[in-house]
Amino acid sequence: MLVRVRSKEGTHRIEVNPTDDIVVLRNKIATALTITDPSTITVSDQPSAGATPMDSFSGKTLAELGVKHGDLLYIGFAAAAVEQQQPAKSSSTVVQDAVDDYLDTQNGLIKRDKDAKFCKHAANGMCDYCMPLEPFDPAYLEEHKIKSMSFHAYLRKLGSHEKKQGTNYTTLPSLEEPSYKVKTNCSSGHPPWPASICTKCQPSAITLQRQTFRLVDHVEFSTASIIDNFIGYWRSTGLQRFGYMYGRYEPYSEVPLGIKAVVEAIYEPPQEGDSEGLKLDDPIEGEKRADEMAAACGLQRVGMIYTDLTDDGTGKGTVLCKRHIDSYFFSSQECHFAAVMQQKYPNATKYSSTGTFGSKFVTCVIGGNEEGNIDVSSYQVSNTCVGMVDADIVEPSVEPGIMRVKEPTTERYIPDVFFKYKNEYNVTVQKSAKPSFPVEYLLVNVTHGFPVKSAPLFTSSKDFLIENRVGGGFSQDAGALHRYLQSGKLVDLASDFHFLLFTRSMGILSDNEDMTLLVRVALMHKEEDAATLEQSPGWQTLLTVLKESAGSLSSSGGQGSSSLGGAGGSASAAAAPWTCRHCTFLNTHGDENCEMCGLPMG
C-alpha cells in the first residue's frame, strides 16, 4: 500500500505493507528525505496536533496503528539531520583569475566631461548630463558599438537594485548556470526518470535569445608573427591546421570592466590535416607537457584556433570568402565543439554556488573575408548552448547554419525549445525550435586585434620548428635543434615557446634545475643566467647528444647524396607534400607534376 507523508520538504509517497513494523516506514522516510538521524522523526495525523516520535511505536505494525492505504501522515525532524548532498562552495575557497580579483576592486563607472551646452553648474559640481554612467548603460554600449556587456558589468547590473538600498553588489544571489537535465533525486517520492516524471524534476522550457554578456571581450595576439607562423603550414601544403592558444587574461580598457585574452603562443596537437578539414588525434602526453610548460611561463590555455582557407586560384595570394551573411559565420558543428571545450574549461568565480560560471575559453577561425584577404574571427557560445549540449538536446546538422534538436527517447528527455523572431509584419513572434533553429541564437561575438605597441613574451629573432607538423623541412628532431642552437646566442634563441617545449620533451634537462633556469633565460633575457646554464652538466650533456646525432645524420646524408648525385637538393625540396591547385589532390611523391591530373605544381 501507499502512505503519503508530508513535511517541510514536500509530500512523498512511501510504499509499505500493512504487516510492516513502523520502523520500516521510518527508515524509508529517512532514505527518501536523506535524513541522517532517523531517531529525530516525529509523526502525527494532524498538521497542528502534537507530534510523537516514531520510535515510541516500535514493535507495532502499521495495521495495528490504523494506518491504511492512502492515509496522510505529517512528520517532522531536526533540521540538522538532513544531509547536504552538494554543499555550496565558500567564496573564500574559490581561486579566481587575477584579472577577476582586480576588476572586483574597481567601481567601473564611466566618467564624463562637463557638457558645455547643458551643464550650468560650477567646475566642481555635477548634474545629470555629466554624472558618471554605469558600466552596463545601454545607450553608452550602443553608441560605442559594443554588442555585449562585460561579465563584471553584468554583475553590476544584477546588483544595481541592491546599490539603491545602500548595500554592495557582492550580496546578490549566487549565479546559476542553466541545467536542462532531468533531476534524478526528485523530492516527490516517485520512481526516477524514465519510469515517471513530474513538474519538479523535469527541466523547464527553453526560450532561445541572445546572451547579453560575454566573459571575454577581446582577443589580442601579442605579435602578428604568431598568426603568420600558424598559417605558414597551410601556405606550404594547402592543409588546414588546428592549435591551442596559450596566454593570459588582462583588463580591456575599450569595454567597461572588460577582459581580454592575450595570446603569446599556439601549440599544435597531433592531427591529420586535409584541404577541406582536419581530424584531431586523442589527447596525449604532449598536451599535458604543453600545459605544464605554459604554466612555468605564467600562461594558461585561453582558447583554440584553426584555419578554414581555400585559395581562389588567381595566383594573387587571395582566398575564397566562404563565411558571409548569405551562408554562415560559425557552423553548428563548430558550435557543438566550442560548447564541449567551454564546458571543459569553466570560469572560476566566487559569485556562483558551485564555484564556476560560464567559460573564458574562446574560439578563433582564420578564413577569407569579402575582399579575399585572410582574416580572424573570434566567438564564444552562450551558456544556454553549453547547457543544451551537456543535456544532449541538440546536435549539428548537415546545413552549417542550422542546429538540430534531437528526438526524445526513453533515455533522453527533450524539453520544449522556442525562439523569437520578427516576421514580415515586423511583429515579434515565438516559434518552436523543433526540429531545427539558426545557430545565431547561440553565438557570442568577440573582437580581436593586435597591440599598438607590441611587447611579446617570447622575443627570439629566429623561429624554431613547430611541433607535430609532417613533411620535409617541418619535422622537429635533434638535428633541427642542433642547427637552431648554432644559429645565434642562447639568451636570444631560448625565448621561443616551441623550442622550450621540444627541449623539455627530450628528457635530458632536469625540470627542477636546468629547465627552470632555461625558462628564466627565455623570459628575463639575462646573460649571466645563460652563462650559468651553458656551464651546467645537463646542458653539456644535451649539446653532446645533439652533436653526436648531427654527426650520424650528416654521415647518412652524405651516403644518400653520393647515390642521388647532383639531384639530391631538388629531390629533397620536391619531397614535401603539396596540394594540386587544379584538382586539390594531395601529392606525397617527389615529382613536380600532379599524380592525379598530371598538371604542374606551379
N, C-alpha and C positions, 0 to 999 in steps of 0.2 A: 504494500500500500504506500501511498504518497502522503507525507506530512509536510505542511507548509510551516516554515519558521521565519519570523520577521524580526529584524534587528536594525541597528543604525547603519548596517552595511547593505540593507535592502531585504527583499524577500527571496528565500531559497526553497527549493523542493527537495526533500530528502526521501529516498526510497528505503523502507524498512519492512519488517514482518511483524504482525501482531504479537508473536511469541518472543520477540527480541527483548532483551533487558534494556532499560532506559539508558544504560551506559553505552550501548551500541549506538543509540541515537545521538548521545552526547559526543562520542568520538567522530561520528560522521559530520556533525555540525562543526566541530573543531577543524576537520580536514577541509570542509567547504569554505570556511572563513579564515583559514590559516591562523588559527588561534594556538599559540604555543603552550598555554596553560589551561587545559580543559576544566580544571577544578574551579575556575572562576565563573563558569557559565551558570546563569540562573534562568528559570523558566516560569511562565505564568500563562493563564488562558485569557487574561485581560490586559490591555496595554497599560492601564493605570493601577492595576491591582498589585499587591505585594508579591515580589518575585522570590522564588525558593531555589536554593542551589540544587542542581540536578543530582549531585552526588548523594543528597539526602534520600532520594528514591531508589538508591542502588539495591538490587535484588528483586525488584518488581518488574514485571513485563509491561509492555505498552497496553495490552488488553486489560490487565488488572487496573491500570491507572485511568482507563476510559478513553484512551487515545484511539480515534478511528480514522479511517481513510478520508483525506481532505481536511482534517482539522488544522486550525491555525494556532500556532504557539508563538508567544512573544518571549524572546530570550535577551539576555544582557550578558556582558562580560567586561573584564577590566581592559581599559584602552591599551595598557602596556603589554597585554597578552597577544595582540595581533602582530604577526611577523611582518616586517617591512621587506618586501621582496626586492625592490630596487630603490635603495636609499639614494636621495639626491646628493650629488657631489657638492661639497662646500666650495664656495668661490675662492677660498684661501688655498685649496689644494689644486686648482686648475692653473696650469702653466700656459699663459697666453704668449703670442708672439710679442717681441719687444715693441713693434710698431703699435700694437693694440694698447699696451700699457702706456705708451706715450700719448696716444690720442685720447685715452681716458682722462688725462690731466688737462686737456685743452677744452676751452669753452666753445670753440667752433663758431663763434659769432662772426658775421661778415660785416666788416667796418665800412661805413660810407662817409664820403666827404660832405661838407656843408653845401647844400643846394643854393646857388646864387640867386635863383628866381623865387623859390618858395620859402626858404629859411629866413625869418625875420629876427631871430634871436642873436645874442652876443656869441663871441667865438667859443666861450666855454659852455654854451647852452646846447640843448638837444631837443628835437621835435620829431614828428612822425616821418618827415622827409629825409632825415639824416641819422636816425637811430639805427643801430646795428640790426641786421637781419639774422634770422635763424638759419642754420646750415641746410635745412630742408625746405626753404622758402620756394614755392613752385614758380613764382614769377622770375626769381633770380636764375633758377635752373633752366627755364625756358629761354631766357634772354641769352644765356651763355651756351646754349645748345648742349646741355648736359642731360642725356636721356634718362639716366638713373641716378638717384642719390646714393651717396656712400653708405656703408654699413653703419658707421658711427653716427652719421646724420639720421639714419633710420632709428637708431636707439634714442637719439634726442627727440625725434618725433613721437615715439611711443611714450616717452616720459614727459612730454610737454604739459600734459594736464596735471602732472604731479608738481611741476615747477610753479604753476599758478597758485598752488596751495603752500608754497614755501618749502617743499621737500626737494630732494635730489633725484635725478632720473635713475640712479642706481637702485632705487627701491621699487622699480617697476617689476611686474610679474615675469617669471622666467620665460625665455624664448622656448618655443616648442617646434620641432621640425615635423612636417606632415608625415603621417603614417597611415597607409591605406591597406594594412594587413588586418585580417580578422583576429580579434583578441581570443587567445586560447584559454585564458583563465577568467571567463566571464563570471560575475558575481550573481547571476540569476539562477544558477544551480542546474541549468540544462546540460545535456551532453555537448561536448565541444564540437566545433565545425569539423567535418561536413555533416555530422549527424543532425545538428539543428543550429539555428542562429536566431538572434534577437536584435532589437534596436540598440542594445548596449554594446554588443560585441562586433556588430557589423560596421564597416567604415562608412562614413557619410559620403554623399555625392560630391563629385569634383567639378568645380567650375573653373575652367582654364582662363587665365588672364595674365597680362604681362607683369613680371616681377618688378616692383618699383625701386628696388635697391640692388646693389651688387657689392660683393665682398672685396673685389679688386677692380679699381677704376682705370688702371693704365698698365700697359706692359712696355718696359723700356729696355732695349738692348744696349748694353754698355758701349758697344762699338759695332760699326757696320760689318767688320770682318767676320763676326760670328755668323751672320746670315750668308755672307759670301762663301765662307768655308763649308757651310752646311749644304748649299745648293751647288757647290762645285762638283760633287759626285754626279748629280743629275746632268750637268753640262757636259761631263765627260762620257757618261754611259747611257743617258736617257732613262735611267731607272729612278723611281720615286724613293724617297728617304724619310725615315722617322727618327725622332730623337726626344729625349727628356731634357727639359730646361732646368738648369741649376742657377740659383741666385739668392736674393734676399728681398724682404718687404720693407719699404720705406714710405714715409708720408709723401703725399702727392698734393702739391700746393694749388694745382689748377682746379681741383674739386674740393669743396668744403669738407674737411675731415677725411680727405681721400687717401687711398693706399695704392701704391704702385709696386709691381713686381719687377725688380731689376735683374736682368738675365746676364750672367757672366760666362756661362759655358753651356754647351749642348753635348750630352752623352748619347751615342747611337748604339742601341742594344742590338743583339743578333737578329737579323731579319732577312727575308727573301724579297728583293725588290723586283718590280715589273714596270713596264711603261705605263700601265693603267692602274696600278695599285701596289700593295705590298702585303706581306704576311709576317707577323711578329712571332718569333720563337717564344717558348715558355720562359718566364724569368729564371735566370741562372745566377751563379755566384758573381758574375760580372756586374750586375745591377747593384748587388749588395756592396761590392767594393767601390762602385761609383758613389753610392750614398755615404759610405764611410770617408772617402777622400773629400767629398764636398763638405761634410761636417767638419773635417780637420781644417778646411779653408774658411770656415764660418758661413757656409752656404747650405741650402736645402733645395729639395725638388719643388719647383714652383709651377710646373706645367709640362705640357708636351707640344711638339711642333712636328709638322710633316708637310711634304710637298704634294701639290696636285698640278703639275706643269706639263704642258704639251706644246712642242714647238710648232709654230704656224706654217713652217715650210718656206718662208720668204727669204731666209738667209740673212735677215737683218737683226737677229737676236731677239725678236719679239715672240710672244707666246699667245696661245688661244685664251679667250675670256670665256670660261665655262660656268662661272658663278656670277649671275646677274639677276635683275629683278624679274625677268621672264622665265628663269629656270629655278635656281635655288642658291642660297648663300651657305647653308650648313645643312647637310643631308640628315635624314632620320637615322641612318646607321652611325653617323658621327655623333649625333645627339645621344644615342644609346651608349656609345663607347665613352663619351665625355661624362655621362651620368655615373657610369661604373667607376671611372677614375676619381671623380669628385667624392664619391662615397668612400673610396679607399683612402683619401687624404682629407679628413674632416678638419674644420677650423675650430680650434680650442677657444672657448670663451667662457667667462665666469657668469654671463647672463643667461645661461641655459642650465636647466636642472640636470641634464645629462653631461654637461661639461663641453659639449660640441654643438655647433650650429652652422650649417652650410659648409662651404669649402672655398679656399683661396686658389685652388688648382685651376689654371687657365689652359685653353686650347688655342694654338696658333696654326693657321693654314696659310701656306705660301702658294699663291696661284696667280693667274693673269688678271689684270684689270681691263677696263673698257678701252684703254689706249694701247693695250698689248704689252704693257710693262709688267715686270714681276713685282707683286705687292704682298703684304702680310695682312691677314685678317685675324682678329682675336675675339674669342667668345667664351662664355660660360653658359651652362644650362641652369634653369631655375631649380629651387628646392622642390617644387612640385614634380618636376621631371625626375629628379633623383628618387623621390618617394614612389612614383609610379613604376620606375624601373625596378626598384627594390621589391615592390609588391608583385612584380611580374604581370603588370597590367597592359603594358604597351610593348610593341616590337617594331623594328624597321620594316618598311615596305619597299617594293621594287621601284616605286616612284620616289625620287630623292627628297622632294619637298613635303612628303606626306608621312605621318606617323600612324601606325595601325593599332587599334585597340583589340586585344586578344579576346577570344571567345571564352565564356565561363565553362568550367568543368567541375567535376565532383571534388577536385582537389584545389581549384583556383576560383576564388570569388572575385568577380569583377563588379565594382560599384558603378553607378550611373556617372557618365562623364559628359559635360556640356562645355560649349564655348560660345562666346558672344561676338557678333559682327554687325556691321551696318549694311542693310540691304539696299536695293536700288532706289528706295524712297528716303534714304539717309536716316532710317529708323533702326535703333539698336534692337536686335532680336537674338534670342537664345536658341541654339540648335544642339542636338545630340551629337557628340563626338564619335559615336559608333556608326560605321566601322572604322573611320579614319578622320584625321583632322590635320591642319597645316602645322608644320614644326615651328613656325614663328611664335606660337604661343609659349614655347619652351625656352626660347633663346634670351640671353642677356648679352648685349654688345659691350665690348671692352675696347678702348682706344689703345693705340700703340705708337711708338716712335723711337727716336734716338736723342741722346742728350745734346744740349747746345755745346757744352764743353765736355768732351769725352775723358773719363778718368777710369778706365777698366781696371779690374783687379789683376788680371793676367796681362803682362805687358811685353812678352817675348817678341823680338823683332822677326823671328822666324817661326813658322808653324810646323809642329810635329804632326806626323800622320795620325789620322783619326781612326779609332777602333772599329773593328767588325766590318770593314769595307773589303770587297772582293775584287780582284783584278790586278793586273800588273801595275806596279808603282803605288798601290794603295795599301798593301798589307803591312801591318806592324810586325817587326821582327827584330832580332838582336842586331842585324846589320843596319837597319834603319836607325836604331837608337845610337849605334856607334858613329854613323855618319852625322847624326844630329849633334852629338856632343863635340865632334871635331869642327863644327861649323862656327863656333864662337865661344864666348866665356860662359861659364856655368851660371854666374849671377844674373845673366840675361836669359839664357836658354831655359832655366828652371821655371820661369814664370809662364808655364803653359799647362793647362789642366790635363790634356791628353798625355803629355809627357809624364806628369806626376802619376797618372793612373797606370800607364804601362810600366813605368819603373817599379811601382809597388807590386804589380802583378807578377813580376819576375821572381819575387820572394827572396832576393839576396839581401836587401837592406832591412834592418830591424825596424819595426814600427815605432818602438818606444824612443829610439835614439836617432838613427840615421834618417828615417822618413820624417820625423818631427823637425829635424834640422833642415832637411830639404824643403819642406813646406815653408819654414820660416825664411829661407833664402828666396823662395818664389814670391812670397808676399811682402817681405821687408826690403829685399834687394841690397843686403849688406855684404860688402866684400869680405869682412872678417868671418862671417858665418859661412860663406862659400869656401874660404880657405880652410876653415876647420873641417868642413865636410870632405873636402878633397884629400885631406890627410888621414881620414878615418879608415880603419881596416875594412869596413863594409863597402865603402866607395871604391877602395883599391881592388877589392875582390870583384866588384861589378865591372870595373874597367878591364881587368884581366879576362874575365869571361867574355866580354864584348870583343876584345882584341882577338882571342882565340876563335870566336865564332866568325868574325870578319875574315880571318885568315883562311879558315876552312871554306867559306863561301867563295872567296876570291880564287882559290885553287880549283874548285869545282867549276867556277865560272870560266877560268882560263881554258880548261879542257873543252868546255862547251863551245868557246869561241873558236878554237882551232878546228873543231869539227864543222862549225857552221860557216867559217870563213868570214868574209867582209860583210855578209848579210846579217850578222848577228844583231847589230844595233837596230836595223829596221824591223827584223822579225820580232824582237822584244817589244818594240813600240806598237806593232800591229797586233800583238797577242792580247791586248786589253779588250774586254768585251765592249761592243758598241751596238747601238740600235740603228737599224736602217731607217733613214728619213723617208723612204719611199713606201716600204711595206711594214715598218715597225718591227721587223724580226730582230731578235737579239742574237748577234753573231759572237761566237766564242773562239772561232778559229783565227789563224794569223793572216788570212787573206784580206786584201783591201776591198774586195768585191763581196756583195751580199750573197750568202749561201742560198737564200730562198729565191730572190728575184734576179740576182746577177748584176745589179746596178752598183756603181762605185760608191764608196763611203762618202765622198765629198759631194 
